[in-house]
């Protein structure tokens, strides 16, 4: 039960740019994003043109969540969110280790 509750609290503030997240939350968010992204891409051919705009607008919050999670993951390894402007930095975030202890963006999510 504790493990289930811990996983449910993982995504409490997905739209916020403040704080830190663990690598597992970042991996999970990326996995969900790519599933929804490829579902969206596959639907473009199957729907008429008027729905493409609606689906695109509905997809924007998901893009923001990915951006916010990337910023929080940058904070977790001790970098500013501006580092996300570096090409392929998101790939680095998938594998980088957490900065132990508290940093200027908050307490370690592992504690």
C-alpha positions as CSV (number, residue, x, y, z in Angstrom):
1,X,0.0,0.0,0.0
2,X,2.9,2.4,0.9
3,X,4.5,1.8,-2.5
4,X,1.2,2.5,-4.3
5,X,0.7,5.8,-2.4
6,X,4.3,6.8,-3.1
7,X,3.8,6.3,-6.8
8,X,0.6,8.3,-6.7
9,X,2.3,11.3,-5.1
10,X,4.9,11.2,-7.8
11,X,2.9,13.5,-10.1
12,X,1.4,16.0,-7.7
13,X,2.6,19.1,-9.5
14,X,3.2,18.2,-13.1
15,X,2.7,21.8,-14.4
16,X,5.0,23.5,-11.8
17,X,8.6,24.5,-12.7
18,X,9.6,24.5,-9.0
19,X,11.2,21.7,-7.1
20,X,13.0,18.5,-8.0
21,X,12.0,15.1,-9.4
22,X,13.7,11.7,-9.4
23,X,15.0,10.0,-12.5
24,X,12.2,7.4,-12.2
25,X,9.5,10.1,-12.5
26,X,11.3,11.6,-15.5
27,X,11.5,8.2,-17.2
28,X,7.8,7.5,-16.5
29,X,6.8,11.0,-17.8
30,X,8.8,10.5,-21.0
31,X,7.3,7.0,-21.5
32,X,3.7,8.3,-21.2
33,X,4.5,11.3,-23.4
34,X,5.9,9.2,-26.2
35,X,3.0,6.8,-26.1
36,X,0.5,9.7,-26.3
37,X,2.7,11.4,-29.0
38,X,2.8,8.4,-31.3
39,X,-0.9,7.9,-30.7
40,X,-1.5,11.5,-31.7
41,X,0.7,11.2,-34.8
42,X,-1.1,8.0,-35.9
43,X,-4.5,9.6,-35.5
44,X,-3.6,12.5,-37.8
45,X,-4.1,10.4,-40.9
46,X,-7.4,8.9,-39.7
47,X,-9.3,12.1,-38.8
48,X,-10.5,15.0,-40.9
49,X,-8.7,18.3,-40.9
50,X,-11.0,20.1,-38.5
51,X,-10.1,17.7,-35.7
52,X,-6.3,18.1,-36.1
53,X,-6.5,21.6,-34.7
54,X,-8.5,20.4,-31.7
55,X,-6.1,17.5,-31.0
56,X,-3.2,19.9,-31.4
57,X,-4.6,22.3,-28.8
58,X,-5.3,19.4,-26.4
59,X,-1.7,18.2,-26.9
60,X,-0.2,21.6,-25.7
61,X,-0.7,20.8,-21.9
62,X,1.3,17.6,-22.4
63,X,4.1,19.5,-24.0
64,X,4.1,21.9,-21.0
65,X,4.2,18.9,-18.6
66,X,7.3,17.5,-20.4
67,X,9.0,20.9,-20.3
68,X,8.2,21.3,-16.6
69,X,9.4,17.8,-15.7
70,X,12.6,18.5,-17.7
71,X,13.2,21.7,-15.7
72,X,12.6,19.9,-12.4
73,X,14.9,17.1,-13.4
74,X,17.6,19.7,-14.2
75,X,17.1,21.1,-10.7
76,X,17.6,17.6,-9.3
77,X,21.0,17.3,-10.8
78,X,22.0,20.8,-9.7
79,X,21.6,22.7,-12.9
80,X,19.3,25.6,-14.0
81,X,16.3,24.9,-16.1
82,X,17.9,27.0,-18.8
83,X,20.2,24.0,-19.5
84,X,17.2,22.5,-21.4
85,X,18.0,24.8,-24.3
86,X,21.1,22.6,-25.0
87,X,20.4,20.1,-27.8
88,X,20.0,16.5,-26.5
89,X,20.2,17.6,-22.9
90,X,16.9,15.7,-22.2
91,X,18.7,12.5,-23.1
92,X,21.4,13.4,-20.6
93,X,18.7,13.9,-17.9
94,X,17.5,10.3,-18.4
95,X,20.8,8.9,-17.1
96,X,22.3,11.6,-14.8
97,X,22.5,10.9,-11.1
98,X,20.7,12.9,-8.4
99,X,22.6,15.6,-6.5
100,X,22.5,14.3,-3.0
101,X,21.1,16.4,-0.2
102,X,19.5,19.8,-0.4
103,X,20.3,22.3,-3.2
104,X,18.9,25.7,-4.0
105,X,15.9,24.1,-5.6
106,X,14.8,22.1,-2.6
107,X,15.2,18.9,-0.8
108,X,16.3,15.7,-2.5
109,X,13.3,13.7,-3.7
110,X,15.0,10.6,-2.5
111,X,14.8,11.7,1.1
